[in-house]
Amino acid sequence: MKLFRISSLLLTLCLVSCNSQKEEGEPVEAEAQYQLGLKYLGKKYSPGNGAPENPAEAEKWLRKAAEQGHARAQSDLGIYYFFGGPEDEAEGVKWLRMAAEQGEASGQAYLGNCYSMGIGVPQDSTEAVKWLQKSAEQGDAHGQNWLGSCYLGGEGVPKDEAEAVKWYRKAAEQGDAGGQYNLGSCYAKGEGVPQDDVTAYMWRHLAGARGGPYSGDWADDLTSLMTEEEIAEAQKLSREWLEKHAK
């Protein structure tokens, strides 16, 4: 009888502990499901660059975690519906919004980009800036880059080239290829910064080195304007930046 009572007490304490753990943070089960979803996405997968290793299993486990309120799983599941599995803009936006409303920076960035581009939602530059600003202020590199483009184009905010450069630079310094390319373009055109072909080449060279959409003719409009010494200097600056930021 005593053994039964002790076992019952231990079970009660366990249930109380588990319940309080679920109330204080994300369920352990949801995190495990999220990690399993990431495993099935695979190390080579990234949005817009590389396919998931096992799309069906990735979707299944991300959804299980997302349905429990796991914000990062919601964000990654939303992104998956644009770049990973069968494209479903409405489903993608649904999960991105859930993540964004929980304050998840990546979800805010991609939701903002959806509003900026009119993908899955009516195009709305003001709404785009609202979400991109939230994301950028949390340090999300995609959000910073896309917010920079809003300022450069005067979309949802007054045109402000200096502010665009500020956000592009924040993204570029984190190694974001889009931010690096756009910052380089600002230097090439003298938008928000003094015109400087060497610095422009350096940032575009870094973007091109990361592969993806910036690996093509990233410097064609610069090399014809530069001397061999200037190109060598730009390449030296690129190497120094990579050495400084090597992980």
N, C-alpha and C positions, 0 to 999 in steps of 0.2 A: 504493500500500500504506500509506504514511504517513497519507494522508488518511482511509483506511478505519479505521486504528487510532485516529486522533484522533476520528473520528465515533463509533466504538464506545465510546471513553472518555467522551465527552460524554453519550452515551445512558446509560451506566452511572451517571455522576454524577447525571443527571436522575432516573433510577429510584430511586437512593438517597435523593435529596432529597425526592422525592414520597412515598416510603415513610415517611421519618422525619416528614414533615409529617402524614401520616395517623395516625402513632402518637402524636404530641404533642397533637393536637387534632382537632376535627371536620374531615372531608374538605372541601376547598373545593367540591367538587361538591355535597355535601349542603347547604351554605349557599346556593349558587346555586339549587338546587331549592326550598329553603325560601322564598327571596325571590320566586321565581316563583309559588309557592303563595299568598303574601301578595298579590301583584299580582292574581291571579285572584279572591281574596276581595274585593278592592276597598276603597277608602278609607272608604266609608260603612258597611261591615260592622262590627258589634261583637256579641258574644254577647247574644242576646235582644233586639237592637235593629238591625234592618236585615238584608237577605238578601245572601248572596255574589253578586258580579256573574256569576261563572261557576263554579257549584258543582262540576261534574264535573272541570274542569281544576284547580281549587283542591285538591280531594281527591286527585287524581292526583299532583300535585307535592309536596304535604305528605306524602303516604304514602311517596314515593320518598325524601325526606329523613329521615322518621321511621324507615324501615327500615334506614337507615345509622346510627341511634343519635343523630340530632340531637334534643336534648332539647326545645328550644322547638317544633320541628315536631311532636314527639310530643304535647306539651301542646295545641297549637293544633288538631291533628287530633282529639284526644280531645274537645275543646270543640266542634269542628265537628259531631261526631256527635250532640251534644245540641241545638245551636242553628243549624247551617248547612245541612246536607243531610238526607237521609233519617235519621230518628231511629233510633239503634242504641245503646241504653244499654250493652250488654255490650262492644261495640267501643269505645265512648267511654271506659269505665272502664279497659279494657285499655291504651289508649295513655296515659291520664292516669297510671296506675300506673307505667308505664315512665318517664315524665318525672319523676314525683315521686321515684322511687327513685334518679334521677340528681341529685336536689337542685333541680330546676327549680321555682321558687316558685309560678308560676301553676298548674302541674300539681298541686302539693301542695294549693293552695287549693281547686281544683275537685274533687279527689279527696276532700278532707275534707268538702266540701259534699255530695258524693254519699253519704258515710257518714252525715252528719247528717240528710239527707232520706230515706235509704233508696232511692236511685235507682241502679239497676244493681247494687247490693250490698245485703245485709241491713243494716237500720238499726243503727248502732253509734256511740253518742255518744262513747265513749272513743277509738275509732279516729278519729273525726272530729276531736276536739281534738288528737290526736297530729299529724295532718297540717296542720291549720290553724295550730297553734303554730309548726311548722317554717316554714310560709309567711309568717306574720305577722312572725316574727323576721327574715326576710329583707327585710321592707319591702313585701310585696305587699298592696295596698290591699284587695282582695277578701278575702284571708285575714284581715286585721286586722278588717274589718267582721264577717265571719262568726264569728270567734273571740269578738268582743265579744258577739254574740248568744248564744253558748254560755254565757258568764259571766252574762249578764243572766237567762237562763232556767234556769241551773243544770243544763245538759245536758253531761254528761261531766266536769264540774268543779263544785266547790261554788259556789252562787250568790254572786256578788260584783259588786254594781252599780258600785262604784268602778273595778274592773278592767274591767268592760264599757265604761264611759265612756272609760277610757284607750285602749282599742283602737279604739273608735268615733272618737275624736278623731284618732288617728294616720291612720285611713283618710280622715276628713273633710278633714284638712289637705292630703291629696294630691289632693283634688278628687273623691273617690269619692262618687257620689250616694247610695248606700245608707248609707255611713257618715255622711254629712251629715244624711240624714233621721233615722237612728236616734239620732244625737247630739241633734238637735233634739227628738226625742220624749222623751229623758231629761230635758232641761231643762224640757219642758212638764209632765212628771209628777213632777219632783223626784227622779229615780232616779239615785243616785250623785253628784248635784250639787244645789246649792240650786235650787229651782223658780224659773224666770225666763222669762216669756213672750216678752220681747224677744229674748233669745238663742235661744230655741226657734224663733221666727219666722225669725230670720236664717238659721239652719242649714237649716231646711226650705225657705225661699225659695231658697237656693243649690241645694238638691237638685232642686227643681221646675224651676229654670232650665235644668238639664242635659237636660231631656226624659225620655223613657223612662217607666218605671212610676211615677215620682214627679212627673210633670207635671200631675197632676189636682188633686184637692181636698186639697192638702197643708197648707192653713192654715185650713180651715173650722172646726176645733175651737179655734182660737186667736183669730181675728179678733173673734169675739163677746165675748171676754173682755178685749180690749185697747182702749185709747183711740186716737184718731187720731194723737196725738203719739207713742205707743209704736210704732204701726205704721210711722210715718215714720222713727223712730229705727232700727228693725229693718231697714228697707229701705236706710237710709244705711249701716249696718254691712255689709250684703250687698254694696253697691256698693264699699265700701272694701276688703273682702276680695277681690273680683274684680280690682280694680285692683292690689292688692298681689301677687296670684298670676297676673297676666296673663303669658302666654308670648309 
